Amino acid sequence: MESGLRAEKDISGCAISGIMDLTGKRFSGDEIISSISCMRERSNGLGGGFAAYGIYPQYQENWCFHMMFENKSALVQTEEYLRDNYKIIKDEIIPTQEDRLIRYRPLLWRYFLQLKEEKVKLHYDLTEEDFVAKTVMEINTQIKDAFVASSGKNMGVFKGVGYPEDIGNFYRLQEYQAYIWTAHGRFPTNTVGWWGGAHPFGLLDWTVVHNGEISSYGINKRFLLNYGYTCAFFTDTEVITYLFDLLVRKHGLAFETVADILAAPFWDEIDRAADKERELLKRLRIVYASALLNGPFSVIVANGKNMAGLNDRIKLRPLIAATAQQRLYISSEESAIRAVCANPDRVWTPKAGEPVIGRLKE
């Protein structure tokens, strides 16, 4: 290679960043845009996006679906499906502004929904969350050219093809107020850059932004299919989102336990653990063997009450955390934190497989 030429592939590409106010105080999207824009070189313009929590207080009791439609026919079919199952409290186009760098866009729409009482009675064996998750799977797999970007309460995902700061400006995120913001700049390696494939990935109020490559995608995908989760976006990050929903919401496991499943210690490490811990780790490895994430990764996962960072068990992708008063910051690079918090109280690099967890104070 000639001197001065960079490598053809950035092996640590993709950027992630997250900011959480632990007291629930909301703040503008300006900060997360400034944070993620510091890592522009980790992206290549083929994907960027944001998740925001607390942005719809006037509709906080309603499910909010952010939708992407490739054509009006997909919109009409989706609305017919939604009206059959939900009362549509409000629907509208997602506000955007023209940006010369965003050359193509699908039809972006949002719906605020209330599940119909007769559907609750008919599907008595499902929780409301289960029914909404079922709705997401059916739209994504059965209605051509329709994709659900997010489906939680009082939150939303804004994503597309472009650099993250351009996507943020396109969606006018400076006009929103949230107490958790996460962001992603994408450098696709194994899949094409397209609007549905940009991060964050969402299900209910779960969202995930991810830097890395999950080589266990196939077995993770088959494992999730046993529990009714169907992957439709052709990317490994989707399985991470569904695994968190399954393990935390449905199986009732703590974030710390989920970390020991997804980024499980090696067997020799387990053998050296204390008796009680060793038995627990062994059982988790056996019961959830197909949920183990192989390959390099760092992720930020969020829901309405938590934001957590986690990387793989040998730390092949970077992850930095910091705190300042009531704020938690997680990012791929320290520069992205200091861009919005010049003097944090504490900055540290989490160990491999060690989660960083921020919990909303009641």
VOGULUM-843119 format. One record per residue (C-alpha): residue number from 1; residue in three letters; x, y, z. Coordinates in Angstrom, 3 decimals, padded with zeros to 6 digits, m for minus. Each point is the difference from the previous one (the first is absolute). Example, Ala and Ser with C-alpha at 12.3 -4.5 7.8 and 13.67 -1.06 7.14 Angstrom:
REM residues 2
@num:1; residuo:ALA; xx:012.300; yy:m004.500; zz:007.800 .
@num:2; residuo:SER; xx:001.370; yy:003.440; zz:m000.660 .
//
This chain:
REM residues 362
@num:1; residuo:MET; xx:000.000; yy:000.000; zz:000.000 .
@num:2; residuo:GLU; xx:001.315; yy:003.435; zz:m000.867 .
@num:3; residuo:SER; xx:000.849; yy:002.314; zz:002.859 .
@num:4; residuo:GLY; xx:m002.875; yy:002.281; zz:000.994 .
@num:5; residuo:LEU; xx:m002.765; yy:m002.207; zz:m001.401 .
@num:6; residuo:ARG; xx:m002.575; yy:m001.172; zz:002.499 .
@num:7; residuo:ALA; xx:m001.203; yy:m003.583; zz:000.256 .
@num:8; residuo:GLU; xx:m002.839; yy:m001.004; zz:m002.278 .
@num:9; residuo:LYS; xx:m002.148; yy:m001.100; zz:002.927 .
@num:10; residuo:ASP; xx:m000.339; yy:001.703; zz:003.366 .
@num:11; residuo:ILE; xx:m000.193; yy:m003.038; zz:002.274 .
@num:12; residuo:SER; xx:m001.437; yy:002.006; zz:002.870 .
@num:13; residuo:GLY; xx:m002.420; yy:002.006; zz:m002.136 .
@num:14; residuo:CYS; xx:m003.457; yy:001.164; zz:001.122 .
@num:15; residuo:ALA; xx:m000.578; yy:002.494; zz:002.778 .
@num:16; residuo:ILE; xx:m002.379; yy:m000.214; zz:002.944 .
@num:17; residuo:SER; xx:m000.868; yy:002.553; zz:002.647 .
@num:18; residuo:GLY; xx:m002.561; yy:000.310; zz:002.769 .
@num:19; residuo:ILE; xx:m000.965; yy:002.646; zz:002.547 .
@num:20; residuo:MET; xx:m002.399; yy:m000.579; zz:002.894 .
@num:21; residuo:ASP; xx:m001.264; yy:002.369; zz:002.683 .
@num:22; residuo:LEU; xx:m000.573; yy:m002.305; zz:002.945 .
@num:23; residuo:THR; xx:m002.606; yy:002.330; zz:001.524 .
@num:24; residuo:GLY; xx:m002.147; yy:m000.020; zz:m003.139 .
@num:25; residuo:LYS; xx:000.694; yy:003.630; zz:m000.873 .
@num:26; residuo:ARG; xx:m000.432; yy:000.484; zz:m003.725 .
@num:27; residuo:PHE; xx:002.484; yy:001.794; zz:m002.234 .
@num:28; residuo:SER; xx:000.287; yy:000.904; zz:m003.670 .
@num:29; residuo:GLY; xx:001.293; yy:m002.254; zz:m002.763 .
@num:30; residuo:ASP; xx:002.761; yy:002.548; zz:m000.644 .
@num:31; residuo:GLU; xx:002.277; yy:m001.768; zz:002.486 .
@num:32; residuo:ILE; xx:m000.195; yy:m003.472; zz:m001.496 .
@num:33; residuo:ILE; xx:000.484; yy:001.403; zz:m003.513 .
@num:34; residuo:SER; xx:003.139; yy:001.827; zz:001.193 .
@num:35; residuo:SER; xx:001.264; yy:m003.168; zz:001.679 .
@num:36; residuo:ILE; xx:m000.445; yy:m002.365; zz:m002.944 .
@num:37; residuo:SER; xx:001.297; yy:002.543; zz:m002.531 .
@num:38; residuo:CYS; xx:003.438; yy:m000.146; zz:001.694 .
@num:39; residuo:MET; xx:000.355; yy:m003.531; zz:m001.354 .
@num:40; residuo:ARG; xx:m000.876; yy:000.718; zz:m003.621 .
@num:41; residuo:GLU; xx:003.048; yy:m001.912; zz:m001.266 .
@num:42; residuo:ARG; xx:m001.422; yy:m003.177; zz:001.536 .
@num:43; residuo:SER; xx:m002.940; yy:000.191; zz:m002.437 .
@num:44; residuo:ASN; xx:m000.193; yy:000.117; zz:m003.782 .
@num:45; residuo:GLY; xx:m003.389; yy:001.611; zz:m000.582 .
@num:46; residuo:LEU; xx:m001.906; yy:m003.260; zz:m000.468 .
@num:47; residuo:GLY; xx:m001.869; yy:000.107; zz:003.285 .
@num:48; residuo:GLY; xx:m000.727; yy:002.221; zz:002.968 .
@num:49; residuo:GLY; xx:m002.693; yy:000.202; zz:002.612 .
@num:50; residuo:PHE; xx:m001.248; yy:000.926; zz:003.446 .
@num:51; residuo:ALA; xx:m002.314; yy:m001.295; zz:002.713 .
@num:52; residuo:ALA; xx:m001.724; yy:002.434; zz:002.348 .
@num:53; residuo:TYR; xx:m001.973; yy:m000.657; zz:003.198 .
@num:54; residuo:GLY; xx:m002.535; yy:002.377; zz:001.525 .
@num:55; residuo:ILE; xx:m000.792; yy:001.879; zz:m003.208 .
@num:56; residuo:TYR; xx:m003.781; yy:m000.542; zz:m000.059 .
@num:57; residuo:PRO; xx:m001.262; yy:000.826; zz:003.517 .
@num:58; residuo:GLN; xx:m003.444; yy:000.945; zz:m001.338 .
@num:59; residuo:TYR; xx:m000.377; yy:m003.547; zz:m001.409 .
@num:60; residuo:GLN; xx:001.979; yy:m001.894; zz:002.628 .
@num:61; residuo:GLU; xx:m002.763; yy:m002.592; zz:000.538 .
@num:62; residuo:ASN; xx:m000.205; yy:m000.843; zz:m003.712 .
@num:63; residuo:TRP; xx:002.165; yy:m002.289; zz:m002.076 .
@num:64; residuo:CYS; xx:001.941; yy:002.038; zz:m002.543 .
@num:65; residuo:PHE; xx:000.950; yy:m001.628; zz:m003.291 .
@num:66; residuo:HIS; xx:002.605; yy:001.715; zz:m002.156 .
@num:67; residuo:MET; xx:m000.483; yy:m001.435; zz:m003.477 .
@num:68; residuo:MET; xx:001.929; yy:m000.113; zz:m003.268 .
@num:69; residuo:PHE; xx:m001.946; yy:m000.595; zz:m003.219 .
@num:70; residuo:GLU; xx:001.517; yy:m000.514; zz:m003.427 .
@num:71; residuo:ASN; xx:m003.294; yy:000.966; zz:m001.668 .
@num:72; residuo:LYS; xx:m003.552; yy:001.135; zz:000.774 .
@num:73; residuo:SER; xx:m001.389; yy:m003.478; zz:m000.529 .
@num:74; residuo:ALA; xx:002.039; yy:m001.231; zz:002.973 .
@num:75; residuo:LEU; xx:m001.362; yy:002.889; zz:002.082 .
@num:76; residuo:VAL; xx:m003.607; yy:m000.851; zz:m000.897 .
@num:77; residuo:GLN; xx:000.454; yy:m003.700; zz:000.806 .
@num:78; residuo:THR; xx:001.694; yy:000.777; zz:003.305 .
@num:79; residuo:GLU; xx:m002.731; yy:002.432; zz:001.041 .
@num:80; residuo:GLU; xx:m002.651; yy:m002.598; zz:m000.744 .
@num:81; residuo:TYR; xx:001.878; yy:m002.483; zz:002.173 .
@num:82; residuo:LEU; xx:000.442; yy:002.512; zz:002.822 .
@num:83; residuo:ARG; xx:m003.641; yy:001.113; zz:m000.042 .
@num:84; residuo:ASP; xx:m001.081; yy:m003.609; zz:000.325 .
@num:85; residuo:ASN; xx:001.963; yy:m000.387; zz:003.234 .
@num:86; residuo:TYR; xx:000.436; yy:003.472; zz:001.492 .
@num:87; residuo:LYS; xx:m001.770; yy:003.277; zz:000.478 .
@num:88; residuo:ILE; xx:002.111; yy:002.599; zz:m001.816 .
@num:89; residuo:ILE; xx:000.176; yy:002.966; zz:002.377 .
@num:90; residuo:LYS; xx:002.047; yy:002.092; zz:m002.415 .
@num:91; residuo:ASP; xx:002.047; yy:m000.545; zz:m003.144 .
@num:92; residuo:GLU; xx:002.177; yy:002.368; zz:m001.981 .
@num:93; residuo:ILE; xx:003.065; yy:000.274; zz:m002.162 .
@num:94; residuo:ILE; xx:003.220; yy:000.158; zz:002.040 .
@num:95; residuo:PRO; xx:001.246; yy:003.611; zz:m000.292 .
@num:96; residuo:THR; xx:003.206; yy:000.391; zz:m002.015 .
@num:97; residuo:GLN; xx:001.848; yy:002.759; zz:m001.793 .
@num:98; residuo:GLU; xx:001.661; yy:m000.024; zz:m003.380 .
@num:99; residuo:ASP; xx:003.669; yy:m000.932; zz:000.064 .
@num:100; residuo:ARG; xx:002.009; yy:m000.170; zz:m003.215 .
@num:101; residuo:LEU; xx:002.025; yy:m002.873; zz:001.447 .
@num:102; residuo:ILE; xx:m003.101; yy:m002.158; zz:000.500 .
@num:103; residuo:ARG; xx:m000.776; yy:m000.898; zz:m003.607 .
@num:104; residuo:TYR; xx:m002.511; yy:m002.771; zz:000.475 .
@num:105; residuo:ARG; xx:m002.589; yy:m000.556; zz:002.686 .
@num:106; residuo:PRO; xx:m002.912; yy:m002.378; zz:000.501 .
@num:107; residuo:LEU; xx:m003.365; yy:001.253; zz:001.215 .
@num:108; residuo:LEU; xx:000.457; yy:000.596; zz:003.737 .
@num:109; residuo:TRP; xx:m003.146; yy:m000.166; zz:002.143 .
@num:110; residuo:ARG; xx:m000.866; yy:m000.351; zz:003.670 .
@num:111; residuo:TYR; xx:m003.069; yy:m001.426; zz:001.732 .
@num:112; residuo:PHE; xx:m001.130; yy:000.331; zz:003.610 .
@num:113; residuo:LEU; xx:m002.015; yy:m003.111; zz:000.810 .
@num:114; residuo:GLN; xx:m002.228; yy:m001.548; zz:002.641 .
@num:115; residuo:LEU; xx:m000.621; yy:m003.742; zz:m000.105 .
@num:116; residuo:LYS; xx:m003.671; yy:m000.837; zz:m000.538 .
@num:117; residuo:GLU; xx:m001.722; yy:m001.619; zz:002.978 .
@num:118; residuo:GLU; xx:m001.443; yy:m002.801; zz:m002.128 .
@num:119; residuo:LYS; xx:003.509; yy:m000.957; zz:m001.112 .
@num:120; residuo:VAL; xx:001.119; yy:m000.209; zz:003.629 .
@num:121; residuo:LYS; xx:m002.860; yy:m002.429; zz:000.704 .
@num:122; residuo:LEU; xx:000.564; yy:m002.002; zz:m003.168 .
@num:123; residuo:HIS; xx:003.719; yy:m000.415; zz:000.688 .
@num:124; residuo:TYR; xx:m000.375; yy:m000.559; zz:003.739 .
@num:125; residuo:ASP; xx:003.160; yy:m002.122; zz:000.047 .
@num:126; residuo:LEU; xx:002.170; yy:002.946; zz:m001.084 .
@num:127; residuo:THR; xx:001.090; yy:003.021; zz:001.988 .
@num:128; residuo:GLU; xx:m000.505; yy:003.358; zz:m001.679 .
@num:129; residuo:GLU; xx:003.768; yy:000.138; zz:m000.629 .
@num:130; residuo:ASP; xx:m000.140; yy:m003.450; zz:m001.616 .
@num:131; residuo:PHE; xx:m002.805; yy:001.138; zz:m002.291 .
@num:132; residuo:VAL; xx:001.887; yy:003.128; zz:m001.057 .
@num:133; residuo:ALA; xx:003.149; yy:m002.047; zz:m000.651 .
@num:134; residuo:LYS; xx:m002.132; yy:m002.386; zz:m002.084 .
@num:135; residuo:THR; xx:m001.301; yy:003.005; zz:m001.949 .
@num:136; residuo:VAL; xx:003.554; yy:001.114; zz:m000.764 .
@num:137; residuo:MET; xx:001.012; yy:m003.455; zz:m001.230 .
@num:138; residuo:GLU; xx:m003.073; yy:m000.302; zz:m002.232 .
@num:139; residuo:ILE; xx:000.395; yy:003.428; zz:m001.597 .
@num:140; residuo:ASN; xx:003.709; yy:m000.518; zz:m000.651 .
@num:141; residuo:THR; xx:m000.449; yy:m003.436; zz:m001.546 .
@num:142; residuo:GLN; xx:m003.467; yy:000.049; zz:m001.602 .
@num:143; residuo:ILE; xx:m000.528; yy:003.512; zz:m001.367 .
@num:144; residuo:LYS; xx:002.304; yy:000.654; zz:m002.906 .
@num:145; residuo:ASP; xx:002.018; yy:003.232; zz:000.117 .
@num:146; residuo:ALA; xx:m001.098; yy:000.869; zz:003.563 .
@num:147; residuo:PHE; xx:002.430; yy:000.038; zz:002.941 .
@num:148; residuo:VAL; xx:m000.465; yy:000.892; zz:003.668 .
@num:149; residuo:ALA; xx:002.892; yy:002.153; zz:001.225 .
@num:150; residuo:SER; xx:m001.239; yy:000.204; zz:003.607 .
@num:151; residuo:SER; xx:m003.064; yy:m001.078; zz:001.948 .
@num:152; residuo:GLY; xx:000.281; yy:001.117; zz:003.630 .
@num:153; residuo:LYS; xx:m001.723; yy:002.570; zz:002.202 .
@num:154; residuo:ASN; xx:001.223; yy:003.578; zz:000.333 .
@num:155; residuo:MET; xx:003.032; yy:m000.701; zz:m002.190 .
@num:156; residuo:GLY; xx:001.043; yy:m000.262; zz:m003.619 .
@num:157; residuo:VAL; xx:002.762; yy:m000.996; zz:m002.413 .
@num:158; residuo:PHE; xx:001.166; yy:002.385; zz:m002.716 .
@num:159; residuo:LYS; xx:002.372; yy:m001.559; zz:m002.525 .
@num:160; residuo:GLY; xx:001.003; yy:m000.127; zz:m003.642 .
@num:161; residuo:VAL; xx:002.778; yy:m000.099; zz:m002.575 .
@num:162; residuo:GLY; xx:002.485; yy:002.792; zz:000.622 .
@num:163; residuo:TYR; xx:002.490; yy:001.224; zz:002.558 .
@num:164; residuo:PRO; xx:m001.597; yy:000.155; zz:003.469 .
@num:165; residuo:GLU; xx:000.253; yy:003.779; zz:000.402 .
@num:166; residuo:ASP; xx:m001.744; yy:000.447; zz:m003.352 .
@num:167; residuo:ILE; xx:m002.697; yy:m002.493; zz:000.990 .
@num:168; residuo:GLY; xx:m000.481; yy:001.883; zz:003.289 .
@num:169; residuo:ASN; xx:m000.430; yy:003.300; zz:m001.806 .
@num:170; residuo:PHE; xx:m002.279; yy:m001.605; zz:m002.572 .
@num:171; residuo:TYR; xx:m002.353; yy:m001.184; zz:002.770 .
@num:172; residuo:ARG; xx:000.249; yy:003.360; zz:001.837 .
@num:173; residuo:LEU; xx:001.087; yy:m001.717; zz:003.205 .
@num:174; residuo:GLN; xx:000.996; yy:003.337; zz:001.515 .
@num:175; residuo:GLU; xx:m003.740; yy:000.568; zz:000.489 .
@num:176; residuo:TYR; xx:m000.466; yy:m003.117; zz:002.164 .
@num:177; residuo:GLN; xx:000.596; yy:m000.390; zz:003.745 .
@num:178; residuo:ALA; xx:000.997; yy:m003.392; zz:001.449 .
@num:179; residuo:TYR; xx:001.607; yy:m001.406; zz:003.160 .
@num:180; residuo:ILE; xx:001.813; yy:m002.783; zz:m001.907 .
@num:181; residuo:TRP; xx:001.620; yy:000.463; zz:m003.394 .
@num:182; residuo:THR; xx:002.006; yy:m002.630; zz:m001.863 .
@num:183; residuo:ALA; xx:001.650; yy:000.388; zz:m003.389 .
@num:184; residuo:HIS; xx:001.763; yy:m002.016; zz:m002.669 .
@num:185; residuo:GLY; xx:002.223; yy:000.648; zz:m002.980 .
@num:186; residuo:ARG; xx:000.195; yy:m002.984; zz:m002.309 .
@num:187; residuo:PHE; xx:002.846; yy:m001.547; zz:m001.969 .
@num:188; residuo:PRO; xx:m001.742; yy:m003.018; zz:m001.639 .
@num:189; residuo:THR; xx:002.177; yy:m003.056; zz:m000.454 .
@num:190; residuo:ASN; xx:m002.242; yy:m002.942; zz:m000.866 .
@num:191; residuo:THR; xx:m003.298; yy:001.651; zz:m000.976 .
@num:192; residuo:VAL; xx:m000.949; yy:002.841; zz:m002.292 .
@num:193; residuo:GLY; xx:m000.826; yy:003.434; zz:001.355 .
@num:194; residuo:TRP; xx:m003.762; yy:000.543; zz:m000.100 .
@num:195; residuo:TRP; xx:m002.515; yy:001.917; zz:002.107 .
@num:196; residuo:GLY; xx:m001.438; yy:m002.994; zz:001.811 .
@num:197; residuo:GLY; xx:003.449; yy:m001.430; zz:000.661 .
@num:198; residuo:ALA; xx:001.335; yy:003.120; zz:001.702 .
@num:199; residuo:HIS; xx:000.311; yy:000.023; zz:003.796 .
@num:200; residuo:PRO; xx:m001.544; yy:000.217; zz:002.563 .
@num:201; residuo:PHE; xx:m002.096; yy:m003.152; zz:m000.194 .
@num:202; residuo:GLY; xx:m003.110; yy:000.019; zz:002.110 .
@num:203; residuo:LEU; xx:m002.716; yy:m002.231; zz:001.412 .
@num:204; residuo:LEU; xx:m002.524; yy:001.342; zz:002.506 .
@num:205; residuo:ASP; xx:002.050; yy:002.512; zz:001.981 .
@num:206; residuo:TRP; xx:003.280; yy:m001.872; zz:m000.533 .
@num:207; residuo:THR; xx:002.637; yy:001.506; zz:m002.279 .
@num:208; residuo:VAL; xx:003.516; yy:m001.139; zz:m000.839 .
@num:209; residuo:VAL; xx:002.927; yy:001.722; zz:m001.708 .
@num:210; residuo:HIS; xx:002.883; yy:m002.279; zz:m000.868 .
@num:211; residuo:ASN; xx:003.594; yy:000.140; zz:m001.167 .
@num:212; residuo:GLY; xx:001.376; yy:m003.346; zz:m001.113 .
@num:213; residuo:GLU; xx:m000.917; yy:m003.234; zz:m001.700 .
@num:214; residuo:ILE; xx:m001.976; yy:m002.903; zz:001.470 .
@num:215; residuo:SER; xx:001.302; yy:m003.236; zz:m001.494 .
@num:216; residuo:SER; xx:m002.597; yy:m002.020; zz:001.969 .
@num:217; residuo:TYR; xx:m002.866; yy:001.760; zz:m001.813 .
@num:218; residuo:GLY; xx:m001.315; yy:m003.221; zz:m001.543 .
@num:219; residuo:ILE; xx:m000.326; yy:m001.978; zz:003.221 .
@num:220; residuo:ASN; xx:m001.277; yy:003.081; zz:001.896 .
@num:221; residuo:LYS; xx:m002.654; yy:000.508; zz:m002.668 .
@num:222; residuo:ARG; xx:m001.155; yy:m003.649; zz:000.197 .
@num:223; residuo:PHE; xx:m000.062; yy:000.164; zz:003.811 .
@num:224; residuo:LEU; xx:m002.242; yy:003.084; zz:m000.088 .
@num:225; residuo:LEU; xx:m002.343; yy:m001.578; zz:m002.546 .
@num:226; residuo:ASN; xx:m000.945; yy:m002.549; zz:002.680 .
@num:227; residuo:TYR; xx:m001.448; yy:002.876; zz:002.029 .
@num:228; residuo:GLY; xx:m001.870; yy:001.679; zz:m002.861 .
@num:229; residuo:TYR; xx:002.588; yy:002.582; zz:m001.043 .
@num:230; residuo:THR; xx:000.463; yy:000.254; zz:m003.764 .
@num:231; residuo:CYS; xx:002.963; yy:001.951; zz:m001.361 .
@num:232; residuo:ALA; xx:m000.899; yy:002.090; zz:m003.041 .
@num:233; residuo:PHE; xx:002.743; yy:002.617; zz:m000.362 .
@num:234; residuo:PHE; xx:002.859; yy:m002.295; zz:m001.122 .
@num:235; residuo:THR; xx:002.475; yy:001.242; zz:002.584 .
@num:236; residuo:ASP; xx:001.587; yy:m001.427; zz:003.126 .
@num:237; residuo:THR; xx:m000.998; yy:002.945; zz:002.212 .
@num:238; residuo:GLU; xx:m003.656; yy:m001.016; zz:m000.198 .
@num:239; residuo:VAL; xx:000.672; yy:m003.197; zz:001.975 .
@num:240; residuo:ILE; xx:001.619; yy:001.980; zz:002.835 .
@num:241; residuo:THR; xx:m003.144; yy:002.112; zz:000.372 .
@num:242; residuo:TYR; xx:m002.260; yy:m003.052; zz:000.131 .
@num:243; residuo:LEU; xx:002.302; yy:m001.808; zz:002.433 .
@num:244; residuo:PHE; xx:m000.260; yy:002.861; zz:002.489 .
@num:245; residuo:ASP; xx:m003.791; yy:m000.017; zz:m000.289 .
@num:246; residuo:LEU; xx:m000.140; yy:m003.766; zz:000.490 .
@num:247; residuo:LEU; xx:002.463; yy:m000.220; zz:002.876 .
@num:248; residuo:VAL; xx:m001.005; yy:003.099; zz:001.964 .
@num:249; residuo:ARG; xx:m003.699; yy:000.507; zz:m000.715 .
@num:250; residuo:LYS; xx:m001.160; yy:m003.576; zz:m000.515 .
@num:251; residuo:HIS; xx:002.467; yy:m001.997; zz:002.105 .
@num:252; residuo:GLY; xx:000.347; yy:002.635; zz:002.715 .
@num:253; residuo:LEU; xx:003.797; yy:000.014; zz:000.151 .
@num:254; residuo:ALA; xx:002.086; yy:002.882; zz:001.311 .
@num:255; residuo:PHE; xx:002.298; yy:001.935; zz:m002.338 .
@num:256; residuo:GLU; xx:003.033; yy:m001.413; zz:001.814 .
@num:257; residuo:THR; xx:m001.233; yy:m003.550; zz:m000.632 .
@num:258; residuo:VAL; xx:m000.718; yy:000.760; zz:m003.650 .
@num:259; residuo:ALA; xx:003.590; yy:001.219; zz:m000.345 .
@num:260; residuo:ASP; xx:001.179; yy:m003.394; zz:001.286 .
@num:261; residuo:ILE; xx:m002.094; yy:m001.644; zz:m002.746 .
@num:262; residuo:LEU; xx:000.766; yy:002.202; zz:m003.005 .
@num:263; residuo:ALA; xx:003.683; yy:000.558; zz:000.884 .
@num:264; residuo:ALA; xx:000.472; yy:m003.191; zz:001.992 .
@num:265; residuo:PRO; xx:003.361; yy:m000.633; zz:001.681 .
@num:266; residuo:PHE; xx:002.222; yy:m002.701; zz:m001.500 .
@num:267; residuo:TRP; xx:m000.232; yy:m003.435; zz:001.592 .
@num:268; residuo:ASP; xx:003.419; yy:000.300; zz:001.636 .
@num:269; residuo:GLU; xx:m001.127; yy:003.244; zz:001.648 .
@num:270; residuo:ILE; xx:m003.154; yy:m001.705; zz:001.239 .
@num:271; residuo:ASP; xx:002.061; yy:m002.855; zz:001.440 .
@num:272; residuo:ARG; xx:001.996; yy:002.509; zz:002.065 .
@num:273; residuo:ALA; xx:m003.095; yy:001.723; zz:001.428 .
@num:274; residuo:ALA; xx:m001.266; yy:m000.500; zz:003.555 .
@num:275; residuo:ASP; xx:m002.315; yy:m002.984; zz:000.486 .
@num:276; residuo:LYS; xx:m003.363; yy:001.807; zz:m000.017 .
@num:277; residuo:GLU; xx:000.925; yy:002.285; zz:m002.887 .
@num:278; residuo:ARG; xx:001.506; yy:m002.897; zz:m001.952 .
@num:279; residuo:GLU; xx:m003.213; yy:m002.021; zz:000.175 .
@num:280; residuo:LEU; xx:m002.108; yy:002.950; zz:m001.155 .
@num:281; residuo:LEU; xx:002.317; yy:000.795; zz:m002.927 .
@num:282; residuo:LYS; xx:000.027; yy:m003.659; zz:m001.057 .
@num:283; residuo:ARG; xx:m003.780; yy:m000.166; zz:m000.015 .
@num:284; residuo:LEU; xx:m000.276; yy:003.213; zz:m002.000 .
@num:285; residuo:ARG; xx:002.485; yy:m001.308; zz:m002.584 .
@num:286; residuo:ILE; xx:m001.957; yy:m003.244; zz:m000.355 .
@num:287; residuo:VAL; xx:m003.562; yy:001.374; zz:m000.010 .
@num:288; residuo:TYR; xx:000.774; yy:003.015; zz:m002.186 .
@num:289; residuo:ALA; xx:002.780; yy:m001.433; zz:m002.148 .
@num:290; residuo:SER; xx:m001.679; yy:001.180; zz:m003.203 .
@num:291; residuo:ALA; xx:m000.357; yy:003.556; zz:001.327 .
@num:292; residuo:LEU; xx:003.769; yy:000.503; zz:000.339 .
@num:293; residuo:LEU; xx:001.233; yy:002.768; zz:m002.309 .
@num:294; residuo:ASN; xx:003.198; yy:m001.017; zz:m001.769 .
@num:295; residuo:GLY; xx:002.156; yy:002.558; zz:m001.743 .
@num:296; residuo:PRO; xx:001.138; yy:003.550; zz:000.769 .
@num:297; residuo:PHE; xx:m002.633; yy:002.409; zz:001.266 .
@num:298; residuo:SER; xx:m000.751; yy:002.980; zz:002.148 .
@num:299; residuo:VAL; xx:m003.616; yy:000.989; zz:000.510 .
@num:300; residuo:ILE; xx:m002.126; yy:002.571; zz:001.748 .
@num:301; residuo:VAL; xx:m003.447; yy:m001.299; zz:000.871 .
@num:302; residuo:ALA; xx:m002.810; yy:002.102; zz:001.433 .
@num:303; residuo:ASN; xx:m003.611; yy:m000.204; zz:001.085 .
@num:304; residuo:GLY; xx:m002.255; yy:002.403; zz:001.849 .
@num:305; residuo:LYS; xx:001.808; yy:m000.436; zz:003.321 .
@num:306; residuo:ASN; xx:003.558; yy:m001.036; zz:m000.819 .
@num:307; residuo:MET; xx:003.006; yy:000.592; zz:m002.229 .
@num:308; residuo:ALA; xx:002.808; yy:m002.552; zz:m000.010 .
@num:309; residuo:GLY; xx:003.272; yy:m000.547; zz:m001.834 .
@num:310; residuo:LEU; xx:001.604; yy:m003.392; zz:m000.618 .
@num:311; residuo:ASN; xx:002.834; yy:m001.331; zz:m002.106 .
@num:312; residuo:ASP; xx:001.210; yy:m003.453; zz:m000.935 .
@num:313; residuo:ARG; xx:001.834; yy:m002.301; zz:002.358 .
@num:314; residuo:ILE; xx:003.472; yy:000.857; zz:m001.314 .
@num:315; residuo:LYS; xx:m000.736; yy:003.659; zz:m000.758 .
@num:316; residuo:LEU; xx:000.582; yy:000.098; zz:m003.738 .
@num:317; residuo:ARG; xx:m002.011; yy:003.203; zz:m000.317 .
@num:318; residuo:PRO; xx:000.523; yy:003.201; zz:001.999 .
@num:319; residuo:LEU; xx:m002.366; yy:001.252; zz:002.680 .
@num:320; residuo:ILE; xx:000.512; yy:002.972; zz:002.337 .
@num:321; residuo:ALA; xx:m002.253; yy:001.156; zz:002.849 .
@num:322; residuo:ALA; xx:m000.176; yy:003.170; zz:002.063 .
@num:323; residuo:THR; xx:m002.179; yy:001.613; zz:002.637 .
@num:324; residuo:ALA; xx:m000.615; yy:003.655; zz:000.837 .
@num:325; residuo:GLN; xx:m002.449; yy:000.892; zz:002.751 .
@num:326; residuo:GLN; xx:m003.261; yy:m001.678; zz:m001.092 .
@num:327; residuo:ARG; xx:001.157; yy:m000.948; zz:m003.501 .
@num:328; residuo:LEU; xx:001.352; yy:m003.280; zz:m001.365 .
@num:329; residuo:TYR; xx:001.956; yy:000.039; zz:m003.260 .
@num:330; residuo:ILE; xx:001.005; yy:m003.048; zz:m002.074 .
@num:331; residuo:SER; xx:001.871; yy:000.218; zz:m003.288 .
@num:332; residuo:SER; xx:002.490; yy:m001.555; zz:m002.379 .
@num:333; residuo:GLU; xx:002.482; yy:002.810; zz:000.708 .
@num:334; residuo:GLU; xx:000.731; yy:002.297; zz:002.922 .
@num:335; residuo:SER; xx:000.066; yy:002.966; zz:m002.382 .
@num:336; residuo:ALA; xx:m003.713; yy:m000.471; zz:m000.676 .
@num:337; residuo:ILE; xx:m000.704; yy:000.305; zz:003.717 .
@num:338; residuo:ARG; xx:002.237; yy:003.006; zz:000.605 .
@num:339; residuo:ALA; xx:m001.556; yy:001.793; zz:m002.952 .
@num:340; residuo:VAL; xx:m003.175; yy:000.396; zz:002.074 .
@num:341; residuo:CYS; xx:001.442; yy:m000.379; zz:003.525 .
@num:342; residuo:ALA; xx:003.415; yy:001.643; zz:000.250 .
@num:343; residuo:ASN; xx:000.673; yy:m000.983; zz:003.634 .
@num:344; residuo:PRO; xx:m001.711; yy:m003.252; zz:000.977 .
@num:345; residuo:ASP; xx:000.212; yy:m001.200; zz:003.597 .
@num:346; residuo:ARG; xx:001.258; yy:m003.415; zz:m001.067 .
@num:347; residuo:VAL; xx:001.156; yy:m001.601; zz:m003.242 .
@num:348; residuo:TRP; xx:000.764; yy:m003.707; zz:m000.321 .
@num:349; residuo:THR; xx:000.360; yy:m002.856; zz:m002.442 .
@num:350; residuo:PRO; xx:m002.292; yy:m002.901; zz:000.948 .
@num:351; residuo:LYS; xx:001.589; yy:m003.436; zz:000.053 .
@num:352; residuo:ALA; xx:m000.869; yy:m002.585; zz:m002.625 .
@num:353; residuo:GLY; xx:m003.520; yy:m001.303; zz:000.559 .
@num:354; residuo:GLU; xx:m000.593; yy:002.386; zz:002.908 .
@num:355; residuo:PRO; xx:m003.240; yy:001.988; zz:m000.388 .
@num:356; residuo:VAL; xx:m000.343; yy:003.695; zz:000.741 .
@num:357; residuo:ILE; xx:m003.557; yy:000.601; zz:001.190 .
@num:358; residuo:GLY; xx:m001.881; yy:003.234; zz:000.552 .
@num:359; residuo:ARG; xx:m003.379; yy:m000.269; zz:001.700 .
@num:360; residuo:LEU; xx:m002.662; yy:002.694; zz:000.082 .
@num:361; residuo:LYS; xx:m000.628; yy:001.284; zz:003.511 .
@num:362; residuo:GLU; xx:m003.635; yy:m000.298; zz:001.022 .
//
